[in-house]
Amino acid sequence: MKCAVIYDSQTGNTRRAAEWIAEGMREAGAECGVFRIDAVDEAFVREAKGVVIGSPSYAALMTADMRAWLLSSGGKLGMGGKLGGAFATEQYTHGGGELVIQSILTNELVWGMLCYSGGAACGRPVIHIGPIGVNGNVEPHNDLENYRDYFTVYGRRFAAKAAELFGER
């Protein structure tokens, strides 16, 4: 079963988080493609059963490039019926990552995707709407690496749910 992770990244932090999600998906048995928004393999995404989309938070919003990509490309990739998820990175502990995730999930719902979070149903770590990582660019006490497990666990859970829903491994 194929799953895709699509992201925008300005400093490399969101790219790292996308790779960690893909790592978890592969651990769960999925074939995973990781694509920056300007290099999406459209054929792969059309075949994928699940797609997770991520963006850094800028002023508590997704990047302008991600918003433009969502509006121009998302609908033409046959997203309806796929499992969808979202993630974010931020420079501040309360930098708006939840708002970024919610706006991505809203786009996925508009496309007709089945949105996944795992929430409290999967136990600890509880990932309510999607994983968020805080990088150390501004807060020296933070380091994105501290959040790696949240991203890999989310990837494993996401791929397992996609396999359960679509009957594939």
C-alpha positions in Angstrom: 0.0 0.0 0.0 1.2 3.5 -0.9 1.2 6.5 1.4 2.5 10.0 0.6 3.8 12.8 2.7 3.7 16.2 1.1 5.2 19.3 2.7 6.5 22.8 2.4 9.7 23.7 4.3 11.6 27.0 4.6 14.5 26.0 6.9 14.5 22.2 6.6 12.6 21.5 9.8 9.3 20.5 8.2 11.3 18.3 5.7 12.8 16.5 8.7 9.4 16.0 10.3 8.0 14.7 6.9 10.9 12.1 6.7 10.2 11.0 10.3 6.5 10.4 9.4 7.6 8.4 6.4 9.9 6.4 8.5 7.0 5.4 10.7 4.9 4.6 7.7 7.6 2.3 6.4 7.9 0.6 9.8 4.2 -0.2 9.4 4.7 -1.8 6.0 3.7 1.1 3.7 5.5 2.1 0.6 6.0 5.8 1.2 6.9 8.8 -1.0 8.0 12.1 0.5 7.5 15.2 -1.7 8.1 18.9 -1.3 5.2 20.8 -2.8 7.2 21.9 -5.8 8.3 18.3 -6.7 5.2 16.1 -6.1 5.0 12.8 -8.0 1.4 13.1 -9.0 1.1 9.5 -10.3 2.4 8.2 -6.9 -0.1 10.4 -5.0 -3.0 9.3 -7.2 -2.2 5.7 -6.3 -1.6 6.4 -2.6 -4.3 5.3 -0.1 -3.2 7.9 2.4 -1.7 11.4 2.2 -0.3 13.5 5.1 0.3 17.2 4.4 2.6 19.4 6.5 3.7 23.0 6.8 5.6 25.2 9.1 3.7 27.8 11.0 4.2 31.5 10.0 2.2 33.9 12.1 0.0 31.0 13.1 -0.8 30.1 9.5 0.5 27.6 6.9 2.9 29.1 4.4 1.6 31.1 1.5 3.2 28.5 -0.8 1.4 25.6 0.9 -1.9 27.5 0.7 -1.4 28.2 -3.0 -0.5 24.5 -3.6 -3.5 23.3 -1.7 -5.8 25.5 -3.8 -4.2 24.7 -7.2 -3.0 21.1 -6.9 -4.9 19.3 -4.2 -8.2 18.9 -6.0 -6.7 17.5 -9.2 -4.8 14.7 -7.4 -7.9 12.5 -6.8 -7.8 13.0 -3.0 -11.5 12.1 -2.4 -11.8 8.9 -0.4 -8.1 8.8 0.7 -7.1 8.9 4.3 -5.7 12.3 5.1 -3.6 13.7 7.9 -1.7 16.8 8.8 1.4 18.0 10.7 3.2 21.2 11.5 6.4 22.6 12.8 6.8 25.9 14.6 9.5 28.1 16.0 7.8 28.9 19.3 6.1 26.6 21.8 2.8 28.3 21.1 3.4 29.2 17.5 0.1 28.2 15.9 0.8 24.7 14.8 -2.7 23.5 15.8 -4.2 26.2 13.5 -2.0 25.1 10.6 -3.1 21.5 11.1 -6.8 22.4 11.4 -6.6 24.5 8.1 -4.9 21.6 6.3 -7.5 19.1 7.6 -10.3 21.5 6.5 -8.9 21.4 2.9 -8.7 17.7 3.1 -12.3 17.4 4.2 -13.4 19.7 1.3 -11.7 17.3 -1.1 -13.6 14.4 0.4 -10.8 12.8 2.4 -11.2 10.7 5.5 -9.2 12.7 8.1 -7.1 10.8 10.7 -5.6 12.0 14.0 -5.5 8.9 16.2 -6.4 11.2 19.1 -6.6 9.6 22.5 -7.8 6.3 21.1 -4.3 5.1 20.4 -3.0 5.7 23.9 0.3 7.5 24.6 1.7 9.5 23.1 -1.6 11.2 22.6 -1.6 13.1 19.3 -4.9 14.9 19.2 -5.1 16.3 15.6 -1.6 15.7 14.3 2.0 16.0 15.4 3.7 19.4 16.0 7.4 19.9 16.6 9.1 23.0 17.9 12.5 23.7 16.4 15.5 25.3 18.2 15.8 28.2 15.8 14.3 30.7 18.3 13.9 28.7 21.6 17.4 27.3 22.4 15.9 24.9 25.0 13.9 23.3 22.2 15.1 21.0 19.5 13.1 19.4 16.8 14.7 16.1 17.6 12.8 16.1 20.9 9.6 15.6 18.9 10.9 12.8 16.5 8.9 10.1 18.3 5.7 11.9 17.9 6.2 12.0 14.1 7.3 8.4 13.7 4.5 7.1 16.0 2.0 9.1 14.0 3.4 7.7 10.7 3.1 4.1 12.0 -0.5 4.7 13.3 -1.5 6.5 10.1 -0.2 3.7 7.8 -1.8 1.0 10.0 -5.2 2.8 9.9 -4.9 3.1 6.1 -4.1 -0.6 5.8 -7.1 -1.4 8.1 -9.5 0.8 6.1 -8.3 -0.2 2.6 -7.5 -3.9 3.4 -3.9 -3.6 2.1 -0.5 -4.2 3.6 
